[in-house]
Each structure stands twice: as structure tokens, then as C-alpha cells.
Amino acid sequence: MRIDAYTHFFPKKFFDKMLEVAGQYKDMGKRVRSIPPLYDLDARKKIIDTHKDYAQIIAYPQPPIEKIAKSPQEIDEFLRIINDGLAELCAKESAHFPGWIAQVSLDAADAGVAEAERAIKMGALGVQIYTNVNGKPIDRPQYLPFWKKMNELGKPIWLHPARGAEMADYIDEKKSLYEIWWTFGWSYETATAMARLVFSKIMDNHPNLRIITHHFGGIVPMLEGRIGPGWDVLGSRTSDEDYVALRKSLKKRPLDYFKQDFYADTAVFGGKPATKCGLEFYPTEKILFASDCPFDPENGAMYPRETLRILEELNLDKATSDKIFYQNLEAVTGRKLVK
């Protein structure tokens, strides 16, 4: 059995609401509106039914709620619509969708604590957040209640990159060009968020956190040398901060956090070298099969077949395949998903 651990879908009620309140959402919004399997249930089920012994975990896609809501109260309203819709869909279509990921927002009045608790009581496998909160880093003190609550609940956090063209590539420009914000930016965003969680000591202070990074942790696997030996001398390149003292106060080597304390999925947009790099970097127990459906680029058909093809071509042994395809997901969520 293959359980796709990170796919995206709009509950109909919220998709209609989003068109009403954010119909002109730019950049990634343009992409989202052009993909029927993101919001058309029949189109989505057709994709799933194309593959034998295959099912999907569903999560809300884009835009981040804090980008389109006008108040904390509206954030809460939108989140309830999303999570109620995902729960209802999975209850009706459990053969296709054996689980769902709740959407929360750290910009809610309580940093998303109440909605995280509510959704998990409703049956969510965990929650999804983004790599920044409307441009603010996720390690800000006002977000600590969220990390404390998730550490207490012991349920996983799916971490999705969020970056738009408004985040320029150079300081003398007003926006990112050529969709660099997406092609390179999302992978950088993911690695940066992971680093902020490490060096802010959120990981040290909340040892029960389970964080699933999208797209194999972005640029992390290919930068093992910089994360390892490079950050082993953290502080040697900085004059105005005492990063040496910070490094010595951490509970482990920086590289060990990235390898041991984060999970990562296989959704790398059909890249075989990236897949091999991720499999080499992370322990097998930390890797989850995911395709990012319906964004997987199989000739524009948006099937998960490219990710499946790459993994099958690597001829992984059965024990490894079973861990990646469903057992690791069951372990991190504490839920039996394969019947």
C-alpha cells in the first residue's frame, strides 16, 4: 500500500469562499485556480483510482489564511470552514482519503492553539503551518504557545513553504523575477524555517515536536557540508553576535537536528537526483512518501506517477519501501492507516 502523506485539496465550501474574498490572489493563486483536481472531487478521485493500492492524505494548499483574512476572528472562521470540510470529506471518502491535516494559523489570536486542539479531537492526523507568518519568522515569542501545545499533543506538524513574488531576490528590487521566489525560494524558505527552530532552541525546549518538512526539506540534503562542518564553527564569521556561545549551549551538533529531529517527504517535483540525495541524507525512519498531488508535473496531467516511478526505479528493498510508503506515516501520526 502507498499512502501519499502530503497532497492538497480545497473543501468546496472554502473554495467558494476563497473566490469570494480572494479571487484576485496573485502568483501562486493564479496557479491554484488553473488546476481542477485541487477542488473538483471527481477529478481528484479519478487520479487516485488510476493507481493500485494508493490513497491520499489531504491538506489545504494556498494561500496562507493570514494573507487573505482581515482579522483574527476571520482567520478563525476560515480555519473552521477548512477543517470541518476536510473532516467531512474524509468521513465520506475514507477509501480515497484515509486521513486529513488540519490547517491552523499562528496569526490567530491564540497562535492557533484552540483550532489545533479542536481539529485533532475531530480526528486530524496533525496540523499544517507555513514557513513564515505573513512574512514573520515562526520562532517569534508570540508563537510559543503553538509550539508548547503541539509538544504537549505529540501530533505532527506539516511545514509548507510560503513565499511570493513580493519577496525580492535583491535588496534594490521590489519583487522576485522569473518565478525565482518559487523555484529556489521555497526550498530556501524551508531550510531557513528549520534553522530558526534549531537555533531559537524551540527544538531543544520542545523535545516531543514532530515536524514533517515538505519537498525533502528543501535545500537541506545537498548542503550537508555547510550544515555540518560549516556550522560546527558557527560564530567564526560573525563579529556582532556571540554565536559561539549559542552553539555551545545547544544540546547537540547543528547537523544532528536536521538529520534526526525532522521528518521529510519525497515530493520533489519529479527530480530523481533530489530524491536520491534526500534518501541518502535522512534516516529511512524519517522519510515519508508524498507526491504533492495535484502539483506533480507528469506531462501537465498532475498525477503522482512521477514520484512513484522514481521510487520504484530505485529498487528499494521491501522493508525500506514499506517504511517510506506507509509505516513511517503511521508511526509519526500514531494512527493505523492501512487496513
C-alpha positions as CSV (number, residue, x, y, z in Angstrom):
1,M,0.0,0.0,0.0
2,R,1.1,3.6,-0.8
3,I,-0.2,6.4,1.4
4,D,0.6,9.8,-0.1
5,A,1.4,11.8,3.0
6,Y,1.2,15.3,1.6
7,T,-1.4,16.2,-1.1
8,H,-3.6,19.3,-1.4
9,F,-7.3,19.8,-1.8
10,F,-9.9,22.6,-1.2
11,P,-13.1,21.7,0.6
12,K,-15.8,23.0,-1.7
13,K,-17.3,25.4,0.8
14,F,-14.0,27.1,1.4
15,F,-13.1,27.2,-2.3
16,D,-16.3,29.1,-2.9
17,K,-15.5,31.4,0.0
18,M,-11.9,32.0,-1.2
19,L,-13.2,33.0,-4.7
20,E,-15.4,35.5,-2.9
21,V,-12.8,37.1,-0.6
22,A,-9.5,36.4,-2.5
23,G,-10.5,35.8,-6.1
24,Q,-7.6,38.0,-7.4
25,Y,-4.9,36.3,-5.2
26,K,-1.8,36.6,-7.4
27,D,1.2,34.4,-8.3
28,M,0.5,31.1,-6.6
29,G,-3.2,31.9,-6.7
30,K,-3.1,32.0,-10.5
31,R,-1.6,28.5,-10.5
32,V,-4.1,27.2,-7.9
33,R,-7.1,28.3,-9.9
34,S,-6.0,26.6,-13.0
35,I,-5.9,23.0,-11.5
36,P,-9.3,21.3,-11.3
37,P,-8.2,18.3,-9.2
38,L,-7.5,20.9,-6.4
39,Y,-11.2,21.5,-5.9
40,D,-13.1,19.0,-8.1
41,L,-13.7,15.8,-6.2
42,D,-14.5,13.7,-9.2
43,A,-11.3,14.8,-11.0
44,R,-9.3,14.0,-7.9
45,K,-10.8,10.6,-7.3
46,K,-10.1,9.7,-10.9
47,I,-6.4,10.4,-10.3
48,I,-6.4,8.2,-7.2
49,D,-8.2,5.4,-8.9
50,T,-5.6,5.3,-11.7
51,H,-3.1,3.8,-9.2
52,K,-3.5,0.4,-7.5
53,D,-3.1,0.3,-3.7
54,Y,-2.9,4.1,-3.4
55,A,-4.6,6.6,-1.2
56,Q,-4.0,10.2,-0.1
57,I,-3.7,12.3,3.0
58,I,-5.2,15.7,2.2
59,A,-4.2,19.2,3.4
60,Y,-5.3,22.7,2.5
61,P,-3.0,24.3,-0.2
62,Q,-2.5,28.0,-0.7
63,P,-2.9,31.0,0.1
64,P,-2.0,31.2,3.7
65,I,-5.1,32.2,5.6
66,E,-3.4,35.1,7.3
67,K,-2.8,36.6,3.9
68,I,-6.5,36.9,3.0
69,A,-8.3,37.2,6.3
70,K,-8.9,40.8,7.6
71,S,-8.9,40.0,11.4
72,P,-8.1,37.2,13.9
73,Q,-11.8,36.5,14.0
74,E,-11.9,36.0,10.3
75,I,-8.9,33.7,10.5
76,D,-10.7,31.5,13.0
77,E,-13.8,31.5,10.8
78,F,-11.9,30.4,7.6
79,L,-10.0,27.7,9.5
80,R,-13.2,26.2,10.8
81,I,-14.6,26.1,7.3
82,I,-11.5,24.4,6.0
83,N,-11.1,21.8,8.8
84,D,-14.8,20.9,9.0
85,G,-14.8,20.4,5.2
86,L,-11.7,18.2,5.3
87,A,-13.1,16.1,8.1
88,E,-16.4,15.7,6.3
89,L,-14.8,14.7,3.1
90,C,-12.6,12.1,4.7
91,A,-15.5,10.6,6.6
92,K,-17.4,10.2,3.3
93,E,-14.4,9.1,1.1
94,S,-12.2,7.2,3.5
95,A,-11.1,4.7,0.9
96,H,-9.6,7.6,-1.1
97,F,-8.6,9.8,1.8
98,P,-7.8,7.8,5.0
99,G,-6.7,11.0,6.8
100,W,-6.5,14.8,6.8
101,I,-4.2,17.5,8.0
102,A,-5.8,20.4,9.9
103,Q,-5.0,24.0,8.8
104,V,-4.0,26.4,11.6
105,S,-2.6,29.9,11.6
106,L,0.0,31.3,14.0
107,D,-1.6,34.7,13.4
108,A,-4.8,33.6,15.2
109,A,-5.3,35.4,18.5
110,D,-4.0,32.4,20.4
111,A,-1.3,31.4,17.9
112,G,-3.6,28.6,16.6
113,V,-3.8,26.6,19.8
114,A,-7.5,26.3,20.1
115,E,-8.1,25.3,16.5
116,A,-5.2,22.7,16.7
117,E,-6.8,21.1,19.7
118,R,-10.3,21.2,18.2
119,A,-9.2,19.7,14.9
120,I,-7.2,16.9,16.5
121,K,-10.2,16.0,18.6
122,M,-12.1,15.8,15.4
123,G,-9.7,13.3,14.0
124,A,-7.0,15.3,12.2
125,L,-3.6,13.5,11.9
126,G,-1.8,16.7,12.8
127,V,-1.7,20.3,11.6
128,Q,-0.2,22.3,8.8
129,I,1.6,25.7,9.1
130,Y,3.8,27.7,6.8
131,T,7.4,28.6,6.9
132,N,6.6,32.2,7.8
133,V,3.6,34.0,9.2
134,N,2.8,36.7,6.7
135,G,6.5,37.5,6.5
136,K,7.3,37.0,10.1
137,P,9.6,34.1,11.3
138,I,7.9,31.2,13.1
139,D,10.2,31.4,16.1
140,R,8.9,34.7,17.3
141,P,8.0,34.7,21.1
142,Q,4.3,35.3,20.3
143,Y,4.1,31.9,18.6
144,L,5.5,29.9,21.5
145,P,2.0,28.8,22.7
146,F,1.6,26.9,19.5
147,W,4.9,25.0,19.9
148,K,4.1,24.3,23.5
149,K,0.7,22.9,22.7
150,M,2.0,20.7,19.8
151,N,4.7,19.4,22.0
152,E,2.0,18.5,24.6
153,L,-0.3,16.9,22.0
154,G,2.5,14.9,20.3
155,K,0.9,15.2,16.9
156,P,2.9,16.1,13.8
157,I,3.2,19.5,12.1
158,W,3.4,19.6,8.3
159,L,5.6,22.5,7.4
160,H,4.8,24.1,4.0
161,P,6.9,26.8,2.3
162,A,5.3,30.2,1.7
163,R,7.0,32.8,-0.4
164,G,5.7,35.1,-3.1
165,A,7.0,37.5,-5.7
166,E,6.8,40.3,-3.2
167,M,9.9,38.8,-1.5
168,A,12.6,40.2,-3.8
169,D,15.8,38.4,-4.7
170,Y,17.9,41.5,-4.3
171,I,17.6,44.4,-1.8
172,D,17.4,47.1,-4.5
173,E,14.4,45.4,-6.3
174,K,10.8,45.4,-5.3
175,K,9.9,41.9,-6.3
176,S,11.3,38.5,-7.3
177,L,11.7,37.9,-11.0
178,Y,11.3,34.9,-13.2
179,E,9.4,32.9,-10.5
180,I,12.7,32.6,-8.6
181,W,10.6,33.1,-5.5
182,W,9.1,29.6,-6.2
183,T,11.8,27.7,-8.0
184,F,14.6,28.4,-5.5
185,G,12.7,30.4,-2.8
186,W,10.5,27.7,-1.5
187,S,13.4,25.4,-0.9
188,Y,15.4,28.2,0.9
189,E,12.3,29.1,2.9
190,T,12.0,25.5,4.2
191,A,15.7,25.3,5.2
192,T,15.5,28.7,6.9
193,A,12.5,27.8,8.9
194,M,14.2,24.6,10.1
195,A,17.3,26.5,11.1
196,R,15.3,29.1,13.1
197,L,13.6,26.3,15.0
198,V,17.0,24.8,15.8
199,F,18.9,28.0,16.8
200,S,16.0,29.6,18.7
201,K,16.0,26.4,20.8
202,I,12.4,25.6,20.1
203,M,13.6,22.1,19.2
204,D,15.6,21.8,22.4
205,N,12.8,23.1,24.6
206,H,10.1,21.1,23.0
207,P,11.6,17.6,22.5
208,N,8.2,16.0,21.6
209,L,7.8,18.1,18.4
210,R,7.3,16.1,15.2
211,I,7.8,18.3,12.2
212,I,7.3,17.0,8.6
213,T,9.1,19.2,6.1
214,H,7.8,19.3,2.5
215,H,10.0,18.7,-0.6
216,F,12.6,16.7,1.3
217,G,13.5,19.7,3.5
218,G,14.3,21.9,0.5
219,I,18.0,22.6,0.1
220,V,19.0,20.9,3.3
221,P,20.1,17.5,1.9
222,M,22.6,18.9,-0.6
223,L,24.1,21.3,1.9
224,E,25.3,18.7,4.5
225,G,28.8,20.0,4.3
226,R,27.7,23.6,5.2
227,I,25.2,22.4,7.9
228,G,27.8,20.0,9.3
229,P,31.4,21.2,9.3
230,G,30.2,24.7,8.3
231,W,28.0,25.2,11.4
232,D,30.4,23.3,13.6
233,V,32.3,26.7,13.6
234,L,29.2,28.8,14.0
235,G,30.3,32.3,15.1
236,S,33.7,32.3,13.3
237,R,32.2,34.5,10.6
238,T,30.2,36.9,12.8
239,S,31.5,39.9,14.7
240,D,28.4,41.5,16.3
241,E,26.7,38.4,17.8
242,D,28.0,35.8,20.1
243,Y,27.1,32.7,18.1
244,V,29.9,30.7,19.6
245,A,28.2,30.8,23.0
246,L,24.9,29.9,21.3
247,R,26.4,26.9,19.5
248,K,28.0,25.6,22.7
249,S,24.7,25.9,24.5
250,L,22.8,23.7,22.1
251,K,22.1,20.1,23.2
252,K,23.6,18.6,20.0
253,R,25.6,19.4,16.9
254,P,23.6,21.5,14.4
255,L,23.7,18.9,11.7
256,D,22.2,16.3,14.1
257,Y,19.0,18.3,14.5
258,F,18.4,18.4,10.7
259,K,19.1,14.6,10.3
260,Q,17.4,13.3,13.5
261,D,14.7,15.8,14.6
262,F,12.9,16.5,11.3
263,Y,10.9,14.3,9.0
264,A,10.9,14.9,5.3
265,D,8.7,13.8,2.3
266,T,9.6,12.7,-1.2
267,A,7.7,15.4,-3.1
268,V,10.5,17.0,-5.2
269,F,8.5,17.8,-8.4
270,G,9.8,14.7,-10.3
271,G,13.5,15.2,-9.6
272,K,15.4,11.9,-9.4
273,P,18.8,13.4,-8.2
274,A,16.9,15.3,-5.5
275,T,15.2,12.1,-4.4
276,K,18.4,10.2,-4.2
277,C,20.0,13.0,-2.3
278,G,17.2,13.1,0.2
279,L,17.2,9.3,0.7
280,E,20.9,9.5,1.3
281,F,20.7,12.3,3.8
282,Y,17.8,11.4,6.1
283,P,17.5,8.1,8.1
284,T,14.9,5.9,6.5
285,E,12.6,6.2,9.5
286,K,12.3,9.9,8.9
287,I,11.2,9.7,5.2
288,L,7.5,9.8,4.1
289,F,6.2,9.1,0.6
290,A,4.5,12.2,-0.8
291,S,3.8,13.4,-4.3
292,D,2.4,16.9,-3.7
293,C,-0.6,15.9,-5.9
294,P,-2.0,17.5,-7.9
295,F,1.1,19.5,-8.5
296,D,3.3,16.6,-9.6
297,P,4.3,17.5,-13.2
298,E,3.5,14.4,-15.3
299,N,3.1,16.0,-18.7
300,G,0.8,18.5,-17.2
301,A,-1.6,15.8,-16.1
302,M,-0.7,16.4,-12.4
303,Y,-0.6,12.7,-11.4
304,P,1.6,11.3,-8.6
305,R,3.0,8.9,-11.1
306,E,6.4,10.6,-11.5
307,T,7.2,10.3,-7.8
308,L,6.0,6.7,-7.8
309,R,8.1,5.9,-10.9
310,I,11.3,7.4,-9.4
311,L,10.9,5.5,-6.1
312,E,10.2,2.2,-7.9
313,E,13.2,2.7,-10.3
314,L,15.5,2.9,-7.2
315,N,14.6,-0.7,-6.4
316,L,14.4,-0.2,-2.7
317,D,14.1,-3.4,-0.6
318,K,10.7,-4.2,0.7
319,A,11.4,-3.3,4.3
320,T,12.6,0.2,3.3
321,S,9.7,0.7,0.8
322,D,7.1,-0.3,3.4
323,K,8.6,2.2,5.9
324,I,8.6,5.0,3.3
325,F,5.2,4.2,1.7
326,Y,3.1,4.0,4.9
327,Q,4.8,2.7,8.1
328,N,6.7,5.9,8.9
329,L,3.5,7.9,8.5
330,E,1.6,5.5,10.8
331,A,4.4,5.8,13.3
332,V,4.6,9.6,13.3
333,T,0.8,10.1,13.5
334,G,0.1,7.2,15.8
335,R,-2.7,6.1,13.5
336,K,-3.3,2.9,11.7
337,L,-3.9,3.9,8.1
338,V,-3.5,0.6,6.2
339,K,-6.3,-1.9,6.8
